[in-house]
Amino acid sequence: MNSTSMPGSRERGGLRGAVPLCHYFLRERVRHGDRVVDATCGNGQDTLLLAELVGETGRVWSFDIQEEAVARTRERVNAAGWGGRVELVLAGHENLAALVAGPLRAVVFNLGYLPAGDREVRTGGTTTVTALDQAADLLAPEGIVLLAVYTGHEGGMEEWEAVRGWCAGLEPKQFNVWQARQLNRSAAAPFVVVVEKVASRFTPA
């Protein structure tokens, strides 16, 4: 789940795995000055990329319930010189709406547990769906929600069923929803879900 890219690197490094594919979409969509959220900061990989993409005028909110994860992320963004762009939040992502100011260009979720951390502390369907509801409300037109989904650990399949139900219930005229997975990998391999808020087609007279 960890990239070998250095802070500030624009190298793509291929698309092997869910996280590189999420980063591909983030690079395509996020621009300087945007507001974005890393809903599960973990080791800081997604936060670091987001801080690079939004530039000095943008803002990143980075959530995690584990002090260890927040500390690792703080170390990485400070080392890159981007700490001023990032607000680190020691709280669950189900509190997103109370702590974030939209509109948001992107919200990224890396579900499961902290790599090399306590596997008993992991995301769950109820809080993830609550956060997804809030993220969808805060998205700007053409904004995206990205989820790296892992089903191979305890509770992972149950969380995916909750997320899949949420995605299936989105109004097609308001959201585009895609699932992308590698067909030449195990059925338990991580995959990506992309949710895009549709731009309004209304043109004022």
Buried (B, 14 or more C-beta within 10 A) or exposed (E): BEBEBEBEEEEEEEBEBBBBBBBBBBEEBBEEEBBBBBBBBBBBBBBBBBBBBBBEEBBBBBBBBBEBBBBBBBEBBEEBEBBEBBBBBBBBBBBBBEBBEBEBBBBBBBBBBBEEBEEEEBBBBEBBBBBBBBBBEBBBEEBBBBBBBBBEBEBBBEBBEBBBEBBEEBEEEEBBBEEEBBEEEEEEBBBBBBBBBEEEEEEEE
